[in-house]
């Protein structure tokens, strides 16, 4: 299983009245981790889109354990989990500076044709690369 980590700092604008990182920010945090994970493998969202393939999220789940606070540096571990003909799944874990698990979750994305907006097969070059990671 391939895993990649990114570090993000909770900005003041991302906190709520309690000083906690607003729960809705984690979708964006997970996206940063996912994009950087794919980039670490040589896969660019921009190049995919330029070739007519989009990757919308079809499923997002998260389980909150502890809050992240303003100015904390977070580590988000993104793990490539699964690939089918039309979908790709990632798992995430978010840790604070003390290495405490704050939340975990997953996203599933669907390969979609940019013009027709209909599901398409995963591009072969990506499929070959990701399948080799699982073996």
C-alpha positions in Angstrom: 0.0 0.0 0.0 1.4 3.4 -1.0 1.3 6.1 1.6 2.3 9.8 1.5 2.2 12.5 4.1 1.7 16.3 3.9 1.9 18.9 6.6 -0.6 21.8 6.9 -1.0 24.5 9.5 -4.4 25.4 10.8 -5.0 29.1 9.9 -7.0 31.4 12.1 -9.7 31.8 9.4 -10.2 28.0 9.5 -11.2 28.0 13.1 -14.7 28.4 14.7 -15.7 30.3 17.8 -14.3 27.6 20.0 -10.9 27.9 18.4 -11.3 24.5 16.8 -10.5 23.8 13.2 -14.0 24.0 11.5 -15.0 20.4 10.5 -15.7 21.3 6.9 -12.1 22.2 6.3 -11.0 18.5 6.4 -12.5 17.9 2.9 -10.0 20.5 1.6 -7.2 19.1 3.7 -7.9 15.6 2.4 -7.8 17.0 -1.2 -4.4 18.6 -0.6 -3.1 15.2 0.7 -4.7 13.3 -2.2 -3.3 15.7 -4.9 0.2 15.6 -3.4 0.1 11.9 -3.1 -0.8 11.5 -6.8 1.8 14.1 -7.7 4.5 12.1 -5.7 3.7 9.3 -8.1 4.0 11.5 -11.2 0.2 11.8 -11.7 -1.0 15.3 -12.2 -4.7 16.3 -11.9 -4.1 19.1 -14.4 -2.7 16.7 -17.0 -5.6 14.4 -16.4 -8.0 17.2 -16.9 -6.1 18.4 -20.0 -6.5 14.9 -21.4 -10.3 15.0 -20.8 -10.5 13.0 -17.5 -12.1 14.5 -14.4 -12.0 13.0 -10.9 -15.1 14.1 -8.9 -15.5 12.8 -5.3 -18.4 10.3 -5.1 -18.0 9.5 -1.4 -16.4 11.2 1.6 -16.4 9.8 5.1 -14.7 11.1 8.2 -14.6 10.1 11.9 -13.6 12.9 14.3 -11.7 12.0 17.4 -10.0 15.2 18.7 -10.1 18.8 17.4 -7.3 20.5 15.7 -6.5 24.0 17.0 -5.4 27.3 15.5 -1.7 27.3 14.5 -1.2 23.5 15.0 0.8 21.8 12.3 -1.1 18.8 11.1 0.2 15.8 9.3 -2.2 14.1 7.0 -1.3 10.6 5.8 -2.9 9.6 2.6 -3.0 6.0 1.6 -3.9 4.7 -1.9 -6.4 2.0 -1.0 -8.2 0.6 -4.0 -8.6 0.9 -7.7 -11.4 -0.4 -9.9 -12.1 0.2 -13.6 -14.0 3.4 -12.8 -13.1 4.4 -9.2 -10.1 5.1 -7.0 -10.2 5.2 -3.2 -7.9 6.8 -0.6 -7.8 6.6 3.2 -6.6 9.4 5.4 -5.4 9.9 9.0 -4.8 13.4 10.5 -2.3 13.8 13.4 -1.4 16.8 15.5 2.1 17.9 16.5 2.0 15.4 19.4 1.2 12.6 17.0 -2.3 12.2 18.4 -4.8 10.9 15.9 -7.4 13.7 15.3 -9.5 12.0 12.6 -9.6 9.4 9.9 -11.6 9.0 6.7 -11.8 8.1 3.1 -12.7 9.4 -0.3 -13.8 7.6 -3.4 -13.4 9.4 -6.8 -14.8 8.4 -10.1 -13.0 8.8 -13.5 -15.4 10.9 -15.6 -15.2 12.1 -19.2 -14.8 15.9 -19.2 -17.2 16.4 -22.2 -19.9 13.8 -21.5 -19.7 13.8 -17.7 -20.1 10.1 -17.8 -17.8 7.5 -16.1 -14.9 6.2 -18.1 -12.2 3.6 -17.5 -9.2 4.6 -15.5 -6.5 5.7 -17.9 -4.1 2.7 -18.6 -1.0 4.5 -17.6 -2.5 5.3 -14.1 -4.0 1.9 -13.8 -0.6 0.2 -14.5 1.2 2.4 -12.1 -1.3 2.0 -9.2 -1.8 -1.7 -9.6 2.0 -2.1 -9.4 1.9 -0.3 -6.0 -0.5 -2.8 -4.6 1.6 -5.8 -5.5 
